[in-house]
Amino acid sequence: MEQTETVKNSTSTPVMNRTGWKLYFTLPIFSWALYDFANTIFSSNINTIFFPFYMTEAIGNNEVLNQIASTFISYANAVASFFLVLFSPLYGVMIDRTGQKRKYIIIFTIIAAAATILMGVFGGASFSGKWFGMPIPLVTVLLLFVIAKFFYHSSLVFYDAMISDLGTRQEIPLISGFGVAVGYVGTLVGLTVYPFVGDDGFHEAFIPSGIMFLIFSLPLFFFVKDKPHPSPKKEPFLTGYKEIITTFKEMKAHKNIFTFMIAYFFLNDSIATTIAMMAVYAKTIVGFSTGQFILLYLVSTVSSIIGSFIFGYVTKKTGARKAVYYVGILLLVALVIATLAVNGAMFWVAGSMFGVALGSMWVTTRTYIVDLTPENKRGQFFGLFAFSGKVSSIIGPLLYGSITLAFADYGNIASRMALGSLIILTAIGLLVHRRIKEE
């Protein structure tokens, strides 16, 4: 018999302490997790696989042009992240002021899905003429990718903050792990489009990916409600910067949070850049075919699912601070192996380890933010957490793209140097994380 007891969740609302599968399959939590399923389809199909393959197909046909394609991919990711840097802190202030999360998730998801579908429309177009010296369809797909990625990541600020409304402090690590695990099942479903795409029409994956992103988001739209907010404030959007400045002035009172965000900056720098560049790296450096990479990605996704569940329990047992550190070590080892990989076997090991680290990083960091932050500023700190991640998402791709551009004449060694730079960033993140004092 499963036992329940009445406790208070992180929002001080009495709830039943649920155990076993009863926790995961309540309608709000399962619907919330399905949104992770939906947005991971976008992340894997568009950000990691088919957009980079499309760019390589459109631009690169030798070692030098492959590095130029890598530069375009890196810079497109950096531009999207730049706009997220400007707005993500304000999103957090909006959450604290109004308590509204679902409304903005719906708006941003619809825009991101529409832009993704349009990427497929223009990717297959045959317009004549050029913009900025490049074919019009290629430029249009680049611009739509920036829009889609910006609104996709904007929705995640509100989605991540929603977790604190779903359960007790003891349940949140398990809910977070469940959401990430369900999300990576979405990766497996998203990859079902590949047999219908083949190796010569990667733009054909954009439309079905956008449609699936939207369809699997619908349960959250209808079945997850915002917690009632006592006194919503209606103030101009940009005045939120005043509250952010005030929070920075109170940095000494929240030293652990800000130290963690600096550590996360470097760790996420490595993760975000690897996600964006791993497909091109595997094909140009290790010599993987598209089919081989898809298979590797499937295996690393299964690793992410298993790792997410395991680290949900590790986080509950050891605490989020130690769990984040363990994930960082795993990430460091994976990057070292990938940088030195001279055959497919080494890259298989690196890809599987990275899969575990990727899924577990979202589980542990999301839980740690809830642990560290006061409730009345939680939305703001989730916004700053996203801010830290998105600043790093500018620096990492810019660093990677600049290295591949500067050393393009050296061929594939440029990509090894670029990936090697991420090892240094991860090590810095781990050193900073060690400075966080246990509370």
PLY file of the C-alpha trace (Angstrom):
ply
format ascii 1.0
element vertex 439
property float x
property float y
property float z
element edge 438
property int vertex1
property int vertex2
end_header
0.00 0.00 0.00
1.31 3.44 -0.88
1.21 5.84 2.02
0.48 9.55 1.84
0.79 12.31 4.37
-0.20 15.94 4.30
2.78 18.30 4.03
3.47 21.70 2.55
5.01 22.27 -0.82
7.52 24.96 -1.76
4.69 27.44 -2.11
3.41 26.67 1.43
0.21 25.15 0.04
-0.94 21.94 1.77
-0.65 18.96 -0.59
-0.53 15.20 -0.25
2.97 13.75 -0.15
2.70 11.31 -3.06
4.91 8.27 -3.47
5.74 5.91 -6.32
3.99 6.24 -9.66
1.14 8.19 -8.03
3.45 11.21 -8.05
4.36 11.03 -11.72
0.96 10.34 -13.21
-1.13 13.04 -11.62
-2.62 15.01 -14.54
-0.78 18.34 -13.93
2.64 16.70 -13.45
2.28 14.35 -16.41
1.03 17.23 -18.62
3.96 19.37 -17.43
6.37 16.53 -18.27
4.83 16.16 -21.73
5.90 19.72 -22.47
9.47 18.57 -21.88
8.67 15.78 -24.35
7.46 18.40 -26.86
10.27 20.94 -26.54
12.94 18.24 -26.66
11.69 17.34 -30.13
12.56 20.89 -31.18
15.88 20.84 -29.34
17.05 17.56 -30.85
15.52 17.68 -34.34
16.16 21.35 -35.10
18.94 22.63 -32.87
21.12 19.52 -32.74
20.52 17.47 -35.87
18.65 18.67 -38.93
19.43 22.41 -38.91
23.21 21.77 -38.68
22.90 19.06 -41.34
20.91 21.43 -43.55
23.60 24.12 -43.20
26.39 21.66 -43.96
24.45 20.39 -46.98
23.85 23.96 -48.23
27.36 25.34 -47.64
30.03 22.72 -47.02
31.42 20.23 -49.49
35.08 20.11 -48.35
37.02 20.50 -45.09
37.35 24.30 -45.34
33.69 24.91 -46.23
32.63 22.53 -43.47
34.36 24.84 -40.98
32.57 27.85 -42.55
29.24 26.03 -42.11
30.17 25.43 -38.46
30.79 29.16 -38.09
27.33 30.05 -39.48
25.66 27.53 -37.15
27.58 28.84 -34.15
26.81 32.49 -34.91
23.09 31.82 -35.50
22.92 30.19 -32.05
24.82 33.12 -30.56
22.43 35.71 -32.05
19.39 33.92 -30.59
21.13 33.76 -27.23
21.95 37.48 -27.37
18.27 38.40 -27.44
17.60 35.91 -24.65
20.21 37.66 -22.55
18.29 40.91 -22.95
14.88 39.50 -22.07
15.21 36.42 -19.85
15.82 38.40 -16.60
12.67 40.41 -17.33
10.69 37.20 -17.75
11.58 36.27 -14.19
10.37 39.62 -12.90
7.10 39.11 -14.81
6.62 35.77 -13.06
7.08 37.33 -9.62
4.81 40.26 -10.45
1.91 38.37 -12.02
2.34 34.68 -11.25
1.49 34.00 -14.91
3.48 31.22 -16.55
1.09 29.17 -18.69
-0.05 32.19 -20.75
3.47 32.99 -21.92
4.40 29.34 -22.49
1.42 29.10 -24.88
2.29 32.30 -26.78
5.99 31.55 -27.13
5.45 27.91 -28.08
3.04 28.80 -30.88
5.50 31.34 -32.31
8.44 28.90 -32.08
6.45 26.08 -33.71
5.24 28.38 -36.52
8.80 29.59 -37.23
9.99 25.97 -37.33
7.30 25.01 -39.85
8.22 28.03 -41.99
11.85 26.87 -41.95
10.65 23.80 -43.81
8.60 25.88 -46.26
11.49 28.18 -47.17
14.16 25.47 -46.92
12.53 23.69 -49.85
11.85 26.87 -51.85
13.70 27.65 -55.05
13.78 31.46 -55.02
16.33 33.11 -57.26
18.46 35.97 -56.05
20.72 36.50 -53.07
20.80 38.37 -49.76
24.19 39.16 -48.25
25.80 37.06 -50.96
23.82 33.93 -50.00
20.70 32.33 -51.55
17.44 33.82 -50.25
16.07 30.48 -48.92
19.25 29.91 -46.90
19.17 33.38 -45.33
15.45 33.04 -44.57
15.96 29.68 -42.85
18.79 31.20 -40.77
16.56 34.09 -39.64
13.63 31.78 -38.86
15.95 29.52 -36.85
17.01 32.49 -34.72
13.33 33.39 -34.12
12.33 29.80 -33.34
15.22 29.26 -30.93
14.61 32.58 -29.16
10.95 31.86 -28.45
11.62 28.20 -27.64
14.11 29.19 -24.93
11.87 32.04 -23.75
9.13 29.52 -23.00
11.55 27.46 -20.91
12.04 30.27 -18.37
8.34 30.06 -17.49
8.26 26.27 -17.79
11.18 25.74 -15.39
9.71 28.17 -12.85
6.42 26.24 -12.96
8.05 23.24 -11.23
7.92 24.89 -7.81
4.09 24.84 -7.98
3.87 21.10 -8.62
5.11 19.43 -5.44
6.96 19.52 -2.14
10.67 20.17 -1.78
11.17 16.43 -1.38
9.20 15.71 -4.56
10.77 18.38 -6.80
14.02 16.44 -7.57
11.90 13.43 -8.59
9.49 15.57 -10.64
12.43 17.28 -12.34
14.06 13.93 -13.16
10.77 12.55 -14.46
10.26 15.60 -16.70
13.74 15.33 -18.21
13.38 11.57 -18.74
10.01 12.01 -20.48
11.62 14.79 -22.49
14.26 12.48 -23.89
11.61 9.97 -24.86
10.43 12.89 -27.02
13.82 12.78 -28.73
13.19 9.17 -29.75
9.74 10.06 -31.11
11.11 13.12 -32.91
13.70 11.04 -34.72
10.95 8.99 -36.38
10.95 11.70 -39.07
14.44 10.68 -40.23
13.41 7.65 -42.39
11.16 10.00 -44.37
13.90 12.61 -44.85
17.00 10.80 -46.06
20.41 12.36 -46.55
19.61 14.91 -49.25
16.64 16.87 -47.98
17.18 17.79 -44.34
14.76 20.73 -44.57
11.96 18.16 -44.89
12.36 17.42 -41.16
11.45 20.98 -40.12
7.69 20.89 -40.78
6.87 17.61 -38.97
9.15 18.65 -36.09
7.27 21.93 -35.66
3.92 20.16 -35.77
4.95 17.58 -33.15
6.35 20.34 -30.92
2.96 22.04 -30.93
0.80 18.91 -30.57
2.61 17.51 -27.52
2.53 20.95 -25.86
-1.28 20.93 -25.79
-1.71 18.97 -22.50
0.17 21.70 -20.62
-1.93 24.37 -22.36
-5.15 22.77 -21.05
-4.36 20.86 -17.86
-1.72 22.83 -15.95
-2.99 25.89 -14.11
-1.02 28.74 -12.58
-1.08 29.05 -8.83
-3.31 32.01 -7.85
-1.20 35.13 -7.35
-2.24 37.35 -4.42
-1.69 40.77 -5.95
-0.65 40.84 -9.63
1.27 43.97 -10.54
0.70 45.65 -13.88
3.80 47.65 -14.65
5.68 48.42 -17.89
7.76 45.47 -19.06
11.13 47.24 -19.13
10.80 48.58 -15.56
11.69 45.04 -14.51
15.34 46.00 -14.90
15.00 48.16 -11.76
14.09 45.09 -9.72
16.97 43.16 -11.25
19.40 45.91 -10.31
18.03 45.84 -6.75
18.57 42.09 -6.59
22.18 42.50 -7.73
22.70 45.08 -4.99
21.56 42.41 -2.52
24.18 40.00 -3.87
25.85 39.48 -0.47
22.58 38.15 0.94
22.36 35.64 -1.92
26.06 34.83 -2.36
25.58 31.10 -2.98
23.01 31.74 -5.71
25.25 34.13 -7.60
28.28 31.87 -7.20
26.25 28.98 -8.58
25.13 31.06 -11.55
28.76 31.84 -12.37
29.60 28.13 -12.20
26.55 27.31 -14.31
27.68 29.90 -16.86
30.80 27.86 -17.63
29.18 24.44 -17.41
26.26 25.43 -19.63
28.72 27.08 -22.02
30.16 23.65 -22.74
26.78 21.90 -22.90
25.02 24.41 -25.16
27.93 24.55 -27.59
28.29 20.77 -27.72
24.57 20.36 -28.41
24.77 22.81 -31.30
27.95 21.39 -32.84
28.05 17.66 -32.07
26.36 16.58 -35.33
28.81 18.48 -37.54
31.76 17.39 -35.38
30.80 13.72 -35.60
30.48 13.87 -39.38
33.56 15.96 -40.20
36.01 14.72 -37.55
35.06 11.13 -36.75
33.60 10.41 -40.19
30.12 9.39 -39.07
27.46 9.11 -41.74
24.08 10.71 -41.04
22.64 7.30 -40.18
25.51 6.50 -37.79
25.06 9.81 -36.01
21.31 9.28 -35.67
22.04 5.88 -34.09
24.59 7.44 -31.73
22.07 10.11 -30.83
19.47 7.46 -30.05
21.91 5.68 -27.72
22.92 8.92 -25.98
19.24 9.76 -25.59
18.59 6.45 -23.84
21.58 7.31 -21.62
19.95 10.68 -20.87
16.66 9.01 -19.90
18.39 6.59 -17.52
20.69 9.28 -16.14
17.78 11.68 -15.54
15.90 9.16 -13.41
19.03 8.10 -11.51
20.15 11.66 -10.80
16.67 12.56 -9.58
17.26 10.08 -6.75
20.96 11.01 -6.38
19.92 14.65 -5.97
17.33 13.73 -3.37
19.89 11.65 -1.42
23.09 13.76 -1.65
21.63 17.21 -2.22
21.59 19.22 -5.45
24.96 20.91 -4.79
26.96 17.67 -4.81
24.87 16.22 -7.63
25.69 19.19 -9.91
29.40 18.66 -9.21
29.21 14.96 -10.08
27.51 15.82 -13.38
30.21 18.39 -14.17
32.95 15.77 -13.70
31.11 13.42 -16.06
30.82 16.21 -18.65
34.54 16.99 -18.39
35.55 13.37 -19.05
33.15 13.12 -22.02
34.63 16.24 -23.64
38.21 15.01 -23.19
37.39 11.70 -24.89
35.51 13.44 -27.76
38.35 15.89 -28.38
40.92 13.10 -28.57
38.67 10.66 -30.46
40.47 8.96 -33.32
37.82 6.33 -34.07
34.12 5.72 -33.80
34.40 3.66 -30.61
35.85 6.57 -28.63
33.09 8.86 -29.86
30.45 6.29 -28.89
31.80 6.33 -25.33
31.92 10.15 -25.28
28.42 10.47 -26.72
26.91 8.10 -24.17
28.61 9.88 -21.27
27.55 13.26 -22.60
23.97 11.97 -22.82
23.95 11.13 -19.12
25.53 14.48 -18.24
23.11 16.44 -20.42
19.94 14.99 -18.92
21.28 15.08 -15.39
22.42 18.71 -15.61
18.83 19.88 -16.18
17.59 17.72 -13.28
20.16 18.91 -10.76
20.40 22.60 -11.62
16.64 23.18 -11.78
16.28 21.57 -8.35
19.20 23.57 -6.93
17.62 26.87 -7.92
14.46 25.94 -6.00
16.62 24.95 -3.00
18.58 28.19 -2.96
15.99 30.84 -3.73
13.42 32.62 -1.54
9.87 32.13 -2.82
9.13 35.83 -3.34
12.09 36.14 -5.73
12.02 32.66 -7.26
10.76 33.79 -10.66
13.41 36.49 -10.79
16.17 34.03 -9.97
14.90 31.58 -12.58
15.11 34.49 -15.00
18.68 35.23 -13.91
19.46 31.50 -14.11
18.29 31.60 -17.73
20.27 34.82 -18.19
23.45 33.08 -17.03
22.77 30.18 -19.36
22.06 32.38 -22.35
25.11 34.61 -21.88
27.14 31.41 -21.94
25.18 30.30 -25.02
26.55 33.39 -26.77
30.14 33.02 -25.62
30.45 29.28 -26.29
29.22 29.25 -29.90
31.11 32.48 -30.64
34.30 30.96 -29.24
33.77 27.70 -31.14
32.83 29.46 -34.38
35.71 31.92 -34.15
38.24 29.12 -33.64
36.91 27.13 -36.61
36.92 30.31 -38.73
40.42 31.42 -37.69
41.94 27.99 -38.25
39.75 26.83 -41.16
42.80 26.43 -43.39
44.07 23.72 -41.05
40.99 21.60 -41.79
39.67 19.25 -39.14
42.23 20.24 -36.50
40.25 23.48 -36.13
37.22 21.60 -34.81
39.36 19.64 -32.34
40.81 22.90 -31.03
37.32 24.40 -30.74
35.95 21.42 -28.80
39.08 21.38 -26.64
38.34 24.95 -25.54
35.17 23.62 -23.88
37.26 21.40 -21.60
38.84 24.53 -20.14
35.44 26.16 -19.61
34.08 23.07 -17.85
37.09 22.92 -15.53
36.59 26.58 -14.59
32.92 25.90 -13.85
33.84 23.03 -11.52
36.40 25.15 -9.66
33.86 27.93 -9.12
31.22 25.43 -8.02
33.53 24.12 -5.29
33.47 27.60 -3.73
29.75 27.32 -2.95
29.31 26.79 0.78
26.99 24.07 1.99
23.91 25.55 3.62
0 1
1 2
2 3
3 4
4 5
5 6
6 7
7 8
8 9
9 10
10 11
11 12
12 13
13 14
14 15
15 16
16 17
17 18
18 19
19 20
20 21
21 22
22 23
23 24
24 25
25 26
26 27
27 28
28 29
29 30
30 31
31 32
32 33
33 34
34 35
35 36
36 37
37 38
38 39
39 40
40 41
41 42
42 43
43 44
44 45
45 46
46 47
47 48
48 49
49 50
50 51
51 52
52 53
53 54
54 55
55 56
56 57
57 58
58 59
59 60
60 61
61 62
62 63
63 64
64 65
65 66
66 67
67 68
68 69
69 70
70 71
71 72
72 73
73 74
74 75
75 76
76 77
77 78
78 79
79 80
80 81
81 82
82 83
83 84
84 85
85 86
86 87
87 88
88 89
89 90
90 91
91 92
92 93
93 94
94 95
95 96
96 97
97 98
98 99
99 100
100 101
101 102
102 103
103 104
104 105
105 106
106 107
107 108
108 109
109 110
110 111
111 112
112 113
113 114
114 115
115 116
116 117
117 118
118 119
119 120
120 121
121 122
122 123
123 124
124 125
125 126
126 127
127 128
128 129
129 130
130 131
131 132
132 133
133 134
134 135
135 136
136 137
137 138
138 139
139 140
140 141
141 142
142 143
143 144
144 145
145 146
146 147
147 148
148 149
149 150
150 151
151 152
152 153
153 154
154 155
155 156
156 157
157 158
158 159
159 160
160 161
161 162
162 163
163 164
164 165
165 166
166 167
167 168
168 169
169 170
170 171
171 172
172 173
173 174
174 175
175 176
176 177
177 178
178 179
179 180
180 181
181 182
182 183
183 184
184 185
185 186
186 187
187 188
188 189
189 190
190 191
191 192
192 193
193 194
194 195
195 196
196 197
197 198
198 199
199 200
200 201
201 202
202 203
203 204
204 205
205 206
206 207
207 208
208 209
209 210
210 211
211 212
212 213
213 214
214 215
215 216
216 217
217 218
218 219
219 220
220 221
221 222
222 223
223 224
224 225
225 226
226 227
227 228
228 229
229 230
230 231
231 232
232 233
233 234
234 235
235 236
236 237
237 238
238 239
239 240
240 241
241 242
242 243
243 244
244 245
245 246
246 247
247 248
248 249
249 250
250 251
251 252
252 253
253 254
254 255
255 256
256 257
257 258
258 259
259 260
260 261
261 262
262 263
263 264
264 265
265 266
266 267
267 268
268 269
269 270
270 271
271 272
272 273
273 274
274 275
275 276
276 277
277 278
278 279
279 280
280 281
281 282
282 283
283 284
284 285
285 286
286 287
287 288
288 289
289 290
290 291
291 292
292 293
293 294
294 295
295 296
296 297
297 298
298 299
299 300
300 301
301 302
302 303
303 304
304 305
305 306
306 307
307 308
308 309
309 310
310 311
311 312
312 313
313 314
314 315
315 316
316 317
317 318
318 319
319 320
320 321
321 322
322 323
323 324
324 325
325 326
326 327
327 328
328 329
329 330
330 331
331 332
332 333
333 334
334 335
335 336
336 337
337 338
338 339
339 340
340 341
341 342
342 343
343 344
344 345
345 346
346 347
347 348
348 349
349 350
350 351
351 352
352 353
353 354
354 355
355 356
356 357
357 358
358 359
359 360
360 361
361 362
362 363
363 364
364 365
365 366
366 367
367 368
368 369
369 370
370 371
371 372
372 373
373 374
374 375
375 376
376 377
377 378
378 379
379 380
380 381
381 382
382 383
383 384
384 385
385 386
386 387
387 388
388 389
389 390
390 391
391 392
392 393
393 394
394 395
395 396
396 397
397 398
398 399
399 400
400 401
401 402
402 403
403 404
404 405
405 406
406 407
407 408
408 409
409 410
410 411
411 412
412 413
413 414
414 415
415 416
416 417
417 418
418 419
419 420
420 421
421 422
422 423
423 424
424 425
425 426
426 427
427 428
428 429
429 430
430 431
431 432
432 433
433 434
434 435
435 436
436 437
437 438
